[in-house]
């Protein structure tokens, strides 16, 4: 079943290979200060801090513009249709491959930042569901799952606790 994601971005396969964690921020929260996209850098930095503390190597945060080109050539449109095949501001990489994707939805009461950590990156079902060749090597090489990076991989609860702690520390820092 395909469901539209109103926060934007490319398609995401919601299965056991993805840990989804949403961040709710009320209007006026210091993490929402500045340009609309600034929150991505802050949320991504918290994820990077948490993942580094959990032993994930070579963690970086993408601070450049989006690499998705929805109006580009056929190849660029294919890549833009798969969330983990392109980068957006604040998204987290490990060894240059996307590990955490971010999207947001803003309303008057505040913002919802949707975060998706790949546990395992197997794009074949998603590609097939979108009508693309499931054996696209370039899409497969663009992302990586946590379970491939750390042995033993931390369980979801441990990841969630680490991210929550990093978000609380960042919120405290932003308020001072």
Rosetta silent file (secondary structure, phi, psi, omega in degrees, C-alpha in Angstrom):
SEQUENCE: XXXXXXXXXXXXXXXXXXXXXXXXXXXXXXXXXXXXXXXXXXXXXXXXXXXXXXXXXXXXXXXXXXXXXXXXXXXXXXXXXXXXXXXXXXXXXXXXXXXXXXXXXXXXXXXXXXXXXXXXXXXXXXXXXXXXXXXXXXXXXXXXXXXXXXXXXXXXXXXXXXXXXXXXXXXXXXXX
SCORE:     score description
SCORE:     0.000 S_00000001
   1 L     0.000  134.289  176.064    0.000    0.000    0.000 S_00000001
   2 L  -100.859  134.783  179.538    1.296    3.486   -0.881 S_00000001
   3 L  -129.329  131.811  178.636    0.526    6.375    1.465 S_00000001
   4 L   -70.077  137.184  177.585    1.345   10.018    0.762 S_00000001
   5 L  -103.251  111.420 -174.105    3.737   11.624    3.224 S_00000001
   6 L   -73.587   -7.151  178.682    2.647   15.223    3.682 S_00000001
   7 L   -85.440   -2.804  177.104    6.013   16.304    5.060 S_00000001
   8 L    90.206 -178.999  178.478    7.567   16.015    1.606 S_00000001
   9 L    91.725 -178.758 -179.550   10.593   14.196    0.311 S_00000001
  10 L   -81.646  178.096 -178.127   10.981   10.931   -1.551 S_00000001
  11 E   -70.283  144.785  178.731    9.378    7.584   -0.874 S_00000001
  12 L  -128.803  133.637  175.099   10.257    5.641    2.279 S_00000001
  13 L   -88.366  115.422 -179.531    9.642    1.938    2.859 S_00000001
  14 L   -90.983   96.747  178.330    8.137    1.579    6.323 S_00000001
  15 L  -145.135 -168.869 -177.748    9.244   -1.860    7.453 S_00000001
  16 L   -65.748  -11.928  178.717   11.477   -3.465   10.083 S_00000001
  17 L   -84.111    4.312 -177.405   14.501   -1.959    8.323 S_00000001
  18 E  -131.945  129.958  171.568   13.523    1.555    9.444 S_00000001
  19 E  -101.534  115.869 -179.714   13.398    3.099   12.915 S_00000001
  20 E  -100.104  131.977  179.589   11.025    6.044   12.791 S_00000001
  21 E  -139.481  119.301 -179.050   11.273    8.720   15.456 S_00000001
  22 E   -98.914  141.437  177.667    9.208   11.914   15.304 S_00000001
  23 E  -114.113  119.387  177.776   10.206   15.159   17.004 S_00000001
  24 E  -101.875  125.562 -179.014    7.340   17.493   17.982 S_00000001
  25 E  -125.970  123.305  179.491    8.292   21.110   18.603 S_00000001
  26 E   -71.233  153.551  175.715    5.775   23.742   19.743 S_00000001
  27 L   -52.598  138.429 -179.729    5.678   27.140   18.031 S_00000001
  28 L    88.915   -7.322  178.382    8.305   29.403   19.565 S_00000001
  29 L   -61.752  136.406 -179.453   10.636   26.547   20.496 S_00000001
  30 H   -56.759  -28.019  179.372   14.260   27.742   20.175 S_00000001
  31 H   -68.350  -16.693  178.457   15.038   24.772   17.897 S_00000001
  32 H   -93.707   -0.741 -176.895   12.627   26.303   15.329 S_00000001
  33 L   -62.961  149.358  176.587   14.375   29.696   15.319 S_00000001
  34 L    88.804 -157.917 -178.700   15.660   31.085   12.049 S_00000001
  35 L   -62.543  156.475 -177.361   14.884   29.898    8.546 S_00000001
  36 L   -53.400  -38.972 -177.516   12.383   27.078    8.053 S_00000001
  37 L   -82.649   -6.401 -177.153   15.157   24.589    7.245 S_00000001
  38 H   -61.519  -31.919 -179.752   17.385   25.510   10.203 S_00000001
  39 H   -60.220  -31.093  179.511   15.670   22.929   12.406 S_00000001
  40 H   -61.197  -41.895  179.023   17.066   20.180   10.155 S_00000001
  41 H   -63.208  -38.462 -178.906   20.638   21.121   11.063 S_00000001
  42 H   -70.965  -46.209  179.359   19.806   21.063   14.760 S_00000001
  43 H   -65.867  -41.980  177.625   17.927   17.761   14.692 S_00000001
  44 H   -61.632  -39.076  178.113   20.608   16.208   12.456 S_00000001
  45 H   -63.359  -38.639  177.809   23.338   17.357   14.843 S_00000001
  46 H   -64.889  -44.003  176.678   21.536   15.646   17.740 S_00000001
  47 H   -60.148  -44.717 -178.767   21.273   12.421   15.730 S_00000001
  48 H   -60.865  -42.916  178.313   24.956   12.656   14.796 S_00000001
  49 H   -61.073  -46.787 -178.645   25.955   13.134   18.424 S_00000001
  50 H   -63.439  -46.026 -177.503   23.842   10.162   19.531 S_00000001
  51 H   -67.353  -36.849  176.401   25.065    7.849   16.768 S_00000001
  52 H   -63.229  -42.794  178.336   28.704    8.770   17.359 S_00000001
  53 H   -63.349  -27.244  178.836   28.251    7.978   21.068 S_00000001
  54 L   -85.987    3.429  175.189   26.815    4.588   20.031 S_00000001
  55 L    93.719   11.102  178.037   29.996    3.794   18.087 S_00000001
  56 L   -74.156  126.839 -177.937   28.911    4.582   14.525 S_00000001
  57 L   -81.596  152.781  170.275   32.040    5.515   12.547 S_00000001
  58 L    53.363   47.636 -179.848   32.532    8.526   10.276 S_00000001
  59 E   -83.350  131.711  175.569   29.256   10.303   11.105 S_00000001
  60 E  -137.045  163.113  177.462   28.637   13.635    9.366 S_00000001
  61 E  -116.448  128.149  179.102   25.688   15.975    8.880 S_00000001
  62 L   -71.905  119.660 -179.670   24.840   17.230    5.380 S_00000001
  63 L  -113.397    9.897  178.365   24.814   21.029    5.539 S_00000001
  64 L   -93.977 -174.492  178.810   24.462   21.759    1.842 S_00000001
  65 L   -71.536  168.194  177.048   21.384   22.145   -0.326 S_00000001
  66 L   -60.593  142.676  175.951   19.134   19.276   -1.285 S_00000001
  67 L   -98.292    2.716  179.084   20.532   16.956   -3.934 S_00000001
  68 L   -80.016  129.219 -179.938   17.041   15.917   -5.102 S_00000001
  69 L  -123.134   85.326 -176.521   16.208   17.208   -8.594 S_00000001
  70 L   -69.367  -18.930  179.763   12.542   16.480   -9.204 S_00000001
  71 L  -106.912   11.571 -178.435   12.557   18.501  -12.419 S_00000001
  72 L   -80.268 -160.234  178.873   15.825   17.052  -13.729 S_00000001
  73 L   -72.171  178.327 -175.668   16.415   14.327  -16.276 S_00000001
  74 H   -57.265  -40.568 -179.244   14.896   10.853  -15.926 S_00000001
  75 H   -66.781  -43.265  179.155   17.757    9.587  -13.754 S_00000001
  76 H   -64.142  -37.257  178.289   17.591   12.579  -11.408 S_00000001
  77 H   -67.816  -37.350  176.507   13.827   12.157  -11.045 S_00000001
  78 H   -61.736  -49.124 -178.867   14.287    8.472  -10.148 S_00000001
  79 H   -61.906  -40.030 -179.619   16.832    9.344   -7.462 S_00000001
  80 H   -67.240  -22.718 -178.405   14.603   12.147   -6.124 S_00000001
  81 L   -80.643   -9.518  179.345   11.686    9.735   -5.787 S_00000001
  82 E  -114.338  112.813 -175.187   13.609    7.588   -3.261 S_00000001
  83 H   -47.934  -49.105 -172.557   14.259    9.397    0.037 S_00000001
  84 H   -83.037    7.419  176.457   17.516    7.611    0.835 S_00000001
  85 H   -98.334   -5.786  178.447   18.990    8.145   -2.654 S_00000001
  86 L  -133.999  171.526 -178.773   19.361   11.919   -2.153 S_00000001
  87 L  -120.577  146.165  172.290   20.425   14.282    0.610 S_00000001
  88 L  -127.754  163.098 -178.777   18.731   17.171    2.356 S_00000001
  89 L   -55.424  134.284  176.691   20.031   19.654    4.871 S_00000001
  90 L    86.594  -10.692 -178.694   20.639   18.105    8.304 S_00000001
  91 L   -70.981  149.771 -170.116   20.472   14.510    7.123 S_00000001
  92 E  -103.365  134.527  179.959   23.016   12.203    8.714 S_00000001
  93 E  -118.607  155.556  171.801   25.592   10.166    6.843 S_00000001
  94 E  -129.822  118.810 -177.667   28.010    7.439    7.869 S_00000001
  95 L    60.411   30.904  178.669   31.029    7.063    5.648 S_00000001
  96 L    83.040    1.759  179.411   29.365    9.316    3.076 S_00000001
  97 E  -111.489  140.334 -175.745   26.208    7.190    2.831 S_00000001
  98 E   -65.886  132.925 -179.014   22.817    8.366    4.097 S_00000001
  99 E  -120.217  -37.280 -179.843   21.791    6.840    7.419 S_00000001
 100 E  -126.633  124.462  175.269   19.102    9.212    8.772 S_00000001
 101 E  -102.229  149.328 -177.706   16.512   10.967    6.632 S_00000001
 102 E  -130.820  146.379  173.128   14.534   13.999    7.785 S_00000001
 103 E  -149.335  155.198  179.324   11.292   15.671    6.731 S_00000001
 104 E  -138.911  155.441  175.496    9.132   18.285    8.409 S_00000001
 105 E  -133.745  123.267  179.986    5.585   19.533    8.490 S_00000001
 106 E  -110.583  142.637  174.384    4.816   22.937   10.002 S_00000001
 107 E  -140.224  170.206 -178.542    1.528   24.253   11.237 S_00000001
 108 L   -53.175  -42.452 -178.777    0.610   27.214   13.421 S_00000001
 109 L   -70.568  -14.827 -179.639    0.928   25.181   16.678 S_00000001
 110 E   154.416 -152.587 -176.058    4.459   24.030   15.812 S_00000001
 111 E  -135.113  148.404  172.058    6.419   21.534   13.745 S_00000001
 112 E  -113.775  119.990  174.863    6.695   17.803   13.290 S_00000001
 113 E  -106.730  113.803  179.517   10.143   16.629   12.218 S_00000001
 114 E   -89.742  128.007 -178.157    9.974   13.069   10.944 S_00000001
 115 E  -120.387  134.538  177.428   13.237   11.156   11.333 S_00000001
 116 E  -128.716  115.271  176.418   13.990    7.786    9.800 S_00000001
 117 E   -96.621  123.692  175.573   17.081    5.780   10.776 S_00000001
 118 E   -73.638  124.480  170.418   17.887    2.932    8.442 S_00000001
 119 L   -84.573  -43.738  177.800   18.510   -0.282   10.350 S_00000001
 120 L  -138.862  139.753  179.063   19.011   -2.118    7.059 S_00000001
 121 L  -110.941  103.778  176.006   19.103   -0.644    3.553 S_00000001
 122 L  -131.562   90.218 -172.720   17.470   -2.903    1.033 S_00000001
 123 L   -77.669   -5.723 -174.294   15.927   -0.655   -1.630 S_00000001
 124 H   -54.956  -50.018 -179.412   14.713   -3.464   -3.926 S_00000001
 125 H   -63.509  -37.331  179.290   11.083   -3.630   -2.666 S_00000001
 126 H   -66.376  -47.521  178.687   10.754    0.145   -2.695 S_00000001
 127 H   -59.155  -45.856  179.383   12.178    0.466   -6.199 S_00000001
 128 H   -62.297  -40.982  179.154    9.922   -2.306   -7.485 S_00000001
 129 H   -64.563  -27.061  178.151    6.902   -0.704   -5.803 S_00000001
 130 L   -89.839   -1.796  178.753    7.681    2.568   -7.566 S_00000001
 131 L    87.242   17.174  178.736    8.000    0.814  -10.923 S_00000001
 132 L  -105.021  166.617  176.707   11.797    1.006  -11.183 S_00000001
 133 L   -63.594  126.705 -177.767   14.364   -1.740  -11.641 S_00000001
 134 L   -72.966  -10.881 -177.606   14.916   -3.309   -8.200 S_00000001
 135 L  -105.192   38.899 -179.506   18.616   -3.960   -8.880 S_00000001
 136 L   -76.461  105.595 -175.260   19.719   -0.319   -9.192 S_00000001
 137 H   -65.776  -34.693 -178.912   23.309   -0.376   -7.884 S_00000001
 138 H   -66.875  -43.167  177.477   23.567    3.403   -7.580 S_00000001
 139 H   -63.252  -43.506  179.899   20.508    3.647   -5.315 S_00000001
 140 H   -60.162  -34.237 -176.732   21.808    0.732   -3.244 S_00000001
 141 H   -82.018   -9.368 -174.909   25.171    2.502   -2.794 S_00000001
 142 L   -80.937  -18.341 -175.299   23.654    5.805   -1.633 S_00000001
 143 E  -136.311  170.339 -179.291   22.588    4.672    1.862 S_00000001
 144 L  -150.938  149.691  178.359   23.603    2.311    4.641 S_00000001
 145 L   -99.174  149.976  179.294   21.892    0.705    7.624 S_00000001
 146 H   -56.052  -39.288 -177.426   22.984    0.919   11.243 S_00000001
 147 H   -63.662  -20.057  177.355   23.072   -2.873   11.516 S_00000001
 148 H   -85.681  -15.972 -171.366   25.826   -2.908    8.859 S_00000001
 149 H  -100.383  -29.055 -173.786   27.934   -0.337   10.721 S_00000001
 150 L  -130.971  130.829  178.055   28.062   -1.451   14.351 S_00000001
 151 L  -125.883  121.798   -7.188   28.472   -4.956   15.772 S_00000001
 152 L   -75.309  147.682  179.866   26.531   -5.666   17.796 S_00000001
 153 L   -71.640  137.334  179.053   24.059   -3.068   16.609 S_00000001
 154 L   -66.916  144.520  178.102   22.290   -1.220   19.419 S_00000001
 155 L   -69.311  163.379 -178.213   18.591   -2.036   19.818 S_00000001
 156 H   -53.152  -44.137 -178.786   15.929    0.520   18.879 S_00000001
 157 H   -60.386  -38.382  178.669   15.314    1.503   22.510 S_00000001
 158 H   -67.454  -42.091  177.881   18.988    2.324   23.043 S_00000001
 159 H   -62.531  -48.283 -179.075   19.064    4.451   19.874 S_00000001
 160 H   -58.171  -45.591  179.714   15.880    6.251   20.878 S_00000001
 161 H   -61.839  -42.312  179.692   17.234    6.985   24.379 S_00000001
 162 H   -64.893  -41.333  179.617   20.510    8.342   22.942 S_00000001
 163 H   -68.606  -42.575  178.349   18.691   10.608   20.468 S_00000001
 164 H   -60.085  -42.302  179.626   16.283   11.868   23.135 S_00000001
 165 H   -64.416  -42.108  179.272   19.216   12.702   25.434 S_00000001
 166 H   -66.220  -38.533  177.889   21.013   14.553   22.634 S_00000001
 167 H   -66.471  -41.550  178.467   17.828   16.474   21.755 S_00000001
 168 H   -62.918  -43.712  179.494   17.298   17.459   25.421 S_00000001
 169 H   -62.758  -40.492  179.434   20.912   18.629   25.705 S_00000001
 170 H   -66.522  -42.288  179.421   20.561   20.659   22.511 S_00000001
 171 H   -62.265  -41.313  178.225   17.280   22.212   23.677 S_00000001
 172 H   -63.357  -42.713  179.926   18.878   23.199   26.974 S_00000001
 173 H   -64.464  -40.202 -179.145   21.840   24.700   25.118 S_00000001
 174 H   -67.832  -28.054 -178.128   19.553   26.655   22.751 S_00000001
 175 H   -78.977  -15.615 -178.740   17.646   28.154   25.700 S_00000001
 176 L   -94.914    0.000    0.000   20.806   29.610   27.242 S_00000001
